[in-house]
Structure formats: structure tokens, C-alpha cells
């Protein structure tokens, strides 16, 4: 049996597909999680222009979700 390791994300960002697979939830729920985390980044002082819709920083995601 061959076991393959799944590489999540492309570089430093996760997409909704990555979040859905990591958390075992739907893509819609993953989008909602990303949206909420992006709003938290804005409240922490990150410029809105620096964020990409539908993507979240891997580092910030892991800090917030604690995985």
C-alpha cells in the first residue's frame, strides 16, 4: 500500500479547498472561516488591501485554530 503525503496550500496561503479538507467541513464553511479570520486580521491592523479574498495566511490560520 502506498501512502502519499498531502501538501496543503500553495506557499504561504491556504485556500478554501485546503481549509475544508484540513477541518473536514464544507467549502462554504471554509469560506466563512476564512472571512472571519480575515476580518480579525483587519481588526489587528492589517491593511485590507494586503488580504486576498478566499485565502488565509498559513501561519495566522495555525495560530488561531491551534493545529
C-alpha positions as YAML, in Angstrom:
chain: A
units: angstrom
residues:
- id: 1
  name: UNK
  ca: [0.00, 0.00, 0.00]
- id: 2
  name: UNK
  ca: [1.36, 3.40, -0.98]
- id: 3
  name: UNK
  ca: [0.81, 6.34, 1.35]
- id: 4
  name: UNK
  ca: [1.11, 9.83, -0.08]
- id: 5
  name: UNK
  ca: [1.54, 12.99, 1.91]
- id: 6
  name: UNK
  ca: [-0.90, 15.77, 1.03]
- id: 7
  name: UNK
  ca: [0.74, 19.19, 0.64]
- id: 8
  name: UNK
  ca: [-1.81, 21.76, 1.71]
- id: 9
  name: UNK
  ca: [-1.67, 25.27, 0.42]
- id: 10
  name: UNK
  ca: [0.42, 26.90, -2.21]
- id: 11
  name: UNK
  ca: [3.31, 28.59, -0.49]
- id: 12
  name: UNK
  ca: [2.22, 30.66, 2.49]
- id: 13
  name: UNK
  ca: [-1.53, 30.69, 1.88]
- id: 14
  name: UNK
  ca: [-4.42, 28.25, 2.33]
- id: 15
  name: UNK
  ca: [-7.43, 28.24, 0.01]
- id: 16
  name: UNK
  ca: [-10.97, 27.24, 0.95]
- id: 17
  name: UNK
  ca: [-10.30, 23.78, -0.50]
- id: 18
  name: UNK
  ca: [-7.33, 23.34, 1.83]
- id: 19
  name: UNK
  ca: [-9.29, 24.54, 4.88]
- id: 20
  name: UNK
  ca: [-12.26, 22.31, 4.03]
- id: 21
  name: UNK
  ca: [-10.02, 19.25, 3.79]
- id: 22
  name: UNK
  ca: [-7.99, 20.10, 6.92]
- id: 23
  name: UNK
  ca: [-11.07, 20.75, 9.06]
- id: 24
  name: UNK
  ca: [-13.35, 18.18, 7.48]
- id: 25
  name: UNK
  ca: [-16.02, 20.73, 6.64]
- id: 26
  name: UNK
  ca: [-17.80, 22.03, 3.56]
- id: 27
  name: UNK
  ca: [-16.27, 24.63, 1.24]
- id: 28
  name: UNK
  ca: [-18.97, 27.08, 2.32]
- id: 29
  name: UNK
  ca: [-17.98, 26.69, 5.99]
- id: 30
  name: UNK
  ca: [-14.31, 27.06, 4.99]
- id: 31
  name: UNK
  ca: [-15.09, 30.34, 3.17]
- id: 32
  name: UNK
  ca: [-16.90, 31.59, 6.28]
- id: 33
  name: UNK
  ca: [-13.90, 30.68, 8.46]
- id: 34
  name: UNK
  ca: [-11.52, 32.49, 6.09]
- id: 35
  name: UNK
  ca: [-13.79, 35.54, 6.00]
- id: 36
  name: UNK
  ca: [-13.93, 35.67, 9.82]
- id: 37
  name: UNK
  ca: [-10.15, 35.27, 10.12]
- id: 38
  name: UNK
  ca: [-9.57, 37.99, 7.51]
- id: 39
  name: UNK
  ca: [-11.85, 40.33, 9.50]
- id: 40
  name: UNK
  ca: [-9.80, 39.54, 12.59]
- id: 41
  name: UNK
  ca: [-6.60, 40.41, 10.70]
- id: 42
  name: UNK
  ca: [-8.15, 43.75, 9.69]
- id: 43
  name: UNK
  ca: [-9.10, 44.47, 13.31]
- id: 44
  name: UNK
  ca: [-5.48, 43.73, 14.29]
- id: 45
  name: UNK
  ca: [-4.27, 46.41, 11.88]
- id: 46
  name: UNK
  ca: [-3.54, 44.54, 8.65]
- id: 47
  name: UNK
  ca: [-4.39, 46.74, 5.65]
- id: 48
  name: UNK
  ca: [-7.45, 45.43, 3.82]
- id: 49
  name: UNK
  ca: [-5.55, 45.71, 0.53]
- id: 50
  name: UNK
  ca: [-2.99, 43.17, 1.80]
- id: 51
  name: UNK
  ca: [-5.60, 40.41, 2.10]
- id: 52
  name: UNK
  ca: [-6.71, 38.08, -0.68]
- id: 53
  name: UNK
  ca: [-10.37, 37.03, -0.77]
- id: 54
  name: UNK
  ca: [-10.79, 33.29, -0.25]
- id: 55
  name: UNK
  ca: [-7.26, 32.80, 1.10]
- id: 56
  name: UNK
  ca: [-5.67, 32.98, 4.53]
- id: 57
  name: UNK
  ca: [-2.10, 33.01, 5.77]
- id: 58
  name: UNK
  ca: [-0.97, 29.54, 6.86]
- id: 59
  name: UNK
  ca: [0.83, 30.99, 9.88]
- id: 60
  name: UNK
  ca: [-2.17, 33.02, 11.06]
- id: 61
  name: UNK
  ca: [-4.55, 30.10, 10.47]
- id: 62
  name: UNK
  ca: [-2.44, 27.77, 12.61]
- id: 63
  name: UNK
  ca: [-2.03, 30.40, 15.35]
- id: 64
  name: UNK
  ca: [-5.79, 30.93, 15.55]
- id: 65
  name: UNK
  ca: [-7.01, 27.35, 15.10]
- id: 66
  name: UNK
  ca: [-4.16, 25.88, 17.18]
- id: 67
  name: UNK
  ca: [-3.38, 22.93, 14.92]
...
